[in-house]
Amino acid sequence: MIFTDEPAPGDPLPILPGHSSPGRFERVLRAGAFAVTAELSPPDSADPEDVYTRARFFDGRVDAINATDGSGANCHMSSVAVCALLTRIGYSPILQISCRDRNRIAIQGDILGAAAMGVANLLCLTGDGVQAGDHPQAKPVFDLDCMSLTEIARRLRDEGKFESGRPLTTRPKMFLGAVENPFAPPYDWRPLRLAKKVAAGAQFIQTQYCFDVPLLRQFMSRLDDLGLLDRVFVLVGVGPLPSAKTAQWLRHHVAGVHIPDAVVERLAGAAKPKAEGRKICVELIQEIRAIKGVAGVHMMAYRQEEAVAEVIDASGVLNGRIPWYPERHKMLLQEKVAP
Amino acid sequence: MYQLRLWSTRHARGLETLYQAFERALVALDPVFSRIGYRRLERPVAAVERAVKGLFFDCKMCGECALSHTGMACSMNCPKTLRNGPCGGVRPGGFCEVKPAMRCVWVEAWEGSQRMRNGSEAIRAVRPAVDRRLEGTSSWLRVAREKAAS
């Protein structure tokens, strides 16, 4: 997918009327296409090539790449740096910012810096507690929560002011997102919490892993009742499970992941659990896609990045559309030049 | 005290009525507080507030009390000090991600708010980030001063 006003890779797109960001992710969503995003797990390394290698797995299947911010409270390359590397060659990253590790001074500085480096999307999260990760001895910060973070980011962009009220000279033009977990209690409060996030400034939502479609359906119909579906793009989290053992591990060790017994049993009974996991993921995507108000899927294929292309292709959700990636951009340019 | 704190959310409606009467009294006492001096009152009143609210809510004295907006559950007891609702890590049965033996503060808050007259609407409003300078100060005195002035 190449826009008619396509800039050189790394440069911002012109901001269309009614849009908030110069990014292709917002463009794809507002054009009504079914969007695909994927999570890139940042390397435990200082080598930029490690980031690019992981990003290439998603080429041609993904509209935006989420750079996680110390996910699971584990230490990795920072999300701001991963995003800056990705924008250099034209990728469209989503900067994840968690409230666990930095206070409002550091976070607002990061938002400005990321926008200056061409990052057009921001995902505001609370973050896992430090006890979940590899540094349980660290101090949890949580100066802000996901809601106040979203509101502060919106204020930076729309009012051009820091939380303190001090004015900016140039505003960060970011498309703002938040997360929701429809699969964790208290279930009846989750849609109202999402409404709060929209009120705070969220324009898109990425959810926790969905393995329970009936629960998602119920959640989406509540959003519809609340009149939220016209105001926010919902991308549902999905991912392939490689084995029943991993499913059990996720259930018990990763906060907020709900996997019904039927899914675990199906994996346990399969001759080739890895292939079965991908098949389950494809089926889930197809079911999720049919639900009113779902604007896309968010792939979280931890340590199975190579599965993203296979699953997305098999699901058929892109409908022949090829999301932008650096090599394709070069190919199309060559075609244009060739007689 | 954990048990008493759970009792408070179960009796959120009664506590809401009680607090509303108490707040009216506080605001009415503003001229008296002004005469004595708010600064002089700060330490003794904060000490009483800490003792009373500590007993019933495990109050952390954030200085920006939001109990009327949080179903009478003190949200500063959340290990992530969330001010706007539960995180995505709530365990089945409504238990905390970080402290698995504790009920999620926001599950309690949601249930408490549904018992309240104004609390069920109040919990739906976005609350801004906390002003950390107010930590340890009396919310009661601040409410009396601000509401009397407005």
HADDOCK unambig.tbl for C-alpha pairs under 7 A between the chains (distance, minus, plus):
assign (segid A and resid 129 and name CA) (segid B and resid 98 and name CA) 6.27 0.50 0.50
assign (segid A and resid 131 and name CA) (segid B and resid 98 and name CA) 6.88 0.50 0.50
assign (segid A and resid 142 and name CA) (segid B and resid 80 and name CA) 5.79 0.50 0.50
assign (segid A and resid 142 and name CA) (segid B and resid 81 and name CA) 6.72 0.50 0.50
assign (segid A and resid 144 and name CA) (segid B and resid 129 and name CA) 5.74 0.50 0.50
assign (segid A and resid 145 and name CA) (segid B and resid 82 and name CA) 5.54 0.50 0.50
assign (segid A and resid 145 and name CA) (segid B and resid 83 and name CA) 6.80 0.50 0.50
assign (segid A and resid 147 and name CA) (segid B and resid 84 and name CA) 6.44 0.50 0.50
assign (segid A and resid 148 and name CA) (segid B and resid 128 and name CA) 5.41 0.50 0.50
assign (segid A and resid 148 and name CA) (segid B and resid 129 and name CA) 5.39 0.50 0.50
assign (segid A and resid 180 and name CA) (segid B and resid 88 and name CA) 6.60 0.50 0.50
assign (segid A and resid 181 and name CA) (segid B and resid 88 and name CA) 5.15 0.50 0.50
assign (segid A and resid 184 and name CA) (segid B and resid 88 and name CA) 6.41 0.50 0.50
assign (segid A and resid 184 and name CA) (segid B and resid 89 and name CA) 6.96 0.50 0.50
assign (segid A and resid 184 and name CA) (segid B and resid 90 and name CA) 5.78 0.50 0.50
assign (segid A and resid 184 and name CA) (segid B and resid 91 and name CA) 6.81 0.50 0.50
assign (segid A and resid 184 and name CA) (segid B and resid 92 and name CA) 6.97 0.50 0.50
assign (segid A and resid 185 and name CA) (segid B and resid 90 and name CA) 6.09 0.50 0.50
assign (segid A and resid 185 and name CA) (segid B and resid 92 and name CA) 6.65 0.50 0.50
assign (segid A and resid 185 and name CA) (segid B and resid 94 and name CA) 5.77 0.50 0.50
assign (segid A and resid 186 and name CA) (segid B and resid 94 and name CA) 6.82 0.50 0.50
assign (segid A and resid 186 and name CA) (segid B and resid 107 and name CA) 5.93 0.50 0.50
assign (segid A and resid 192 and name CA) (segid B and resid 124 and name CA) 6.96 0.50 0.50
assign (segid A and resid 193 and name CA) (segid B and resid 85 and name CA) 6.60 0.50 0.50
assign (segid A and resid 196 and name CA) (segid B and resid 124 and name CA) 6.56 0.50 0.50
assign (segid A and resid 196 and name CA) (segid B and resid 125 and name CA) 6.79 0.50 0.50
assign (segid A and resid 196 and name CA) (segid B and resid 126 and name CA) 6.04 0.50 0.50
assign (segid A and resid 200 and name CA) (segid B and resid 126 and name CA) 6.76 0.50 0.50
assign (segid A and resid 255 and name CA) (segid B and resid 89 and name CA) 4.44 0.50 0.50
assign (segid A and resid 255 and name CA) (segid B and resid 97 and name CA) 6.25 0.50 0.50
assign (segid A and resid 256 and name CA) (segid B and resid 88 and name CA) 5.55 0.50 0.50
assign (segid A and resid 256 and name CA) (segid B and resid 89 and name CA) 4.10 0.50 0.50
assign (segid A and resid 256 and name CA) (segid B and resid 90 and name CA) 6.04 0.50 0.50
assign (segid A and resid 256 and name CA) (segid B and resid 91 and name CA) 6.53 0.50 0.50
